[in-house]
Amino acid sequence: MTHSDLPPHPPQSPSSARPPYRSQAWYQAPARPPGRRATALLLVVAALVGAAAGCSAIALASRARAYCDAGWEAGGRFEMSFLLVLMVPGCALLALLIAFLCRGLPLLLRPVPFLLVLALVVLVFFATKGTLDGYPGNPERCGPDNVPPWWPEWLPA
């Protein structure tokens, strides 16, 4: 390869000194999108909150069953232990999926959708597994629908 085959270099003025090696602009790191760390943190928090919601749903349903003496055993702990294996990772994955899908929202509004969905999951789980309608529980503590008196009336059961 001869000198004439090489690509031309831009002319340099003799008075300009070469910049130090580190300040040369031959490599620039790719720019990170703003808020990437906040999105990753929100996804981790969503998964943890989802797991906590799954545990809370199991604990709430077990407490209602134990109070009303409804279920195969008081509190249905044996049955609920099998549901715990499904509810905790299921709620964590659901929250993670919803948080991932809502990452286009403003940062302060991103937790709202997965918190609402998790609250709905906990309520539906309580209504279906915590209150065994028609099961012969303790009539002195709860009615025939096995909804404990400490459960707020404005929430569905």
N, C-alpha and C positions, 0 to 999 in steps of 0.2 A: 504494500500500500504506500503510495507516494503522498507527498505533502499536498498535492492538488486534489487528491481523493477525499480528504478530510473535510467535514463541514466547516463553514466559516465561523469564526468566533466573533462576538461583538467587539468592536474596538474599545480599547481601554486607554484612557488618558494616562500619560506617564506620571502625572502629579497625584493621581488618586492611589492610595494605598489599598491593599487587599484587606477586607474585613477579617477579623478572627474567624476561626473555623466554626465556632458555635453560633455565630450570628449569620452564617450563610443561610439563605432561604431555599436551599435545595430540597429540604424535607419539611413538610408541615403536617402535624398530627391531624387526623380527621376531626372535624368539629363535632362535639356531642350535642344532640338536641337538648334544649333547655328543659329541665324538669325530669330528666331520665332517672336521676337518683330518687326523686320524690315518687315517681311511678313505681320503681322497684320497692321502695319502702312501703308504699300503699298496698302493693300486692302481698308482701309479707304480713302486714297488719291484717289485711282481709282474710288471709288463710288462718291466722291465729284467732281472729274474732269469730270466724266460721267454726273452728274447732270448739271454742268456748260456747258458742250458741248450741252446738250439738250436745255438749255436756249439760248445758242448762236445760235443754228440752228433756233429756233423760231424767235429770234430777227433779224437774218440776212435775213430770208425769208420775214418777215414783213417789214423790211426796203426796200428791193428790190421791193416789191409790192407797197409800199407807194410812192416810188420814181417814178415808172413807171405808177402809177395810174391804176394798174391792180388788179382785184379781185372784189368781191361783194361790198366791201367798201375799202376805202383807207387803205392799209396796211393789210387788212384782219384780223383785230384784233379779231373780234368775232370768226371767224373760227380758228384762231391760238390759242385762249385761250383754245379751246377744245383739240387741239393737244399738248398743253403744258402739260396737265395732263398725256398724254401718253408718250411724248418724254423725260421728265425729269427723271421719274423713269425707263423708258425703257433704256435710255442711261446709267444710273447709274448701273442698273443690268447687262447690257452688258459689261461694263467696269469691274465690279466686277467679272463676270464670266471669262473673258479673263485673268485678273490679277491672279485669282485663278488657272487657267489652266497653266499659265506660271510661276508658282512659282519655277520651277526647273531650270530656267535660272539664270545666275549670277545676283547679286543684281542690278548692274547698267544697265542691259539690260531688266529688268522686265517691266519698264514703256513703252518701245518702242511698243510692240504689241497692247496694249490697246489704246495708243495715235494714232497709225496709223488707227486702226479700227474706233475710234471716229471721226477722221478727215474725213475718208471716209463717215461715216454716215452723218456728217454735209454737205459735198459736195453733196451727193445724195439727201438729204432733200432739200437743196437749189435748186438743178436742177429740182426737181419734184414739189415742193410747192412754191418756191420763184419766179420762172420764169414761168409764165403761158403762154406757147406758143400758139399763136393764139387768145389770149384774147385781145379785143380792148382797149389797154391802151393808154397812151399819146404818140403819134408818135413823138412829138417834143423832148421828153426826151429819149425814148428808141425805139428800132426797133420793128419789128413785133414779135420777139422772147421774148420780155420783159426782156432782160438782161440789167441791168443798166450799164452805161459807166464806173462807178467806179469799176466794177468787173474785176479782172485781166483776160486778154485774154488767158493766159496759163493754167488757171483752167477751167475745164469743167463746163458747165451750161446748 
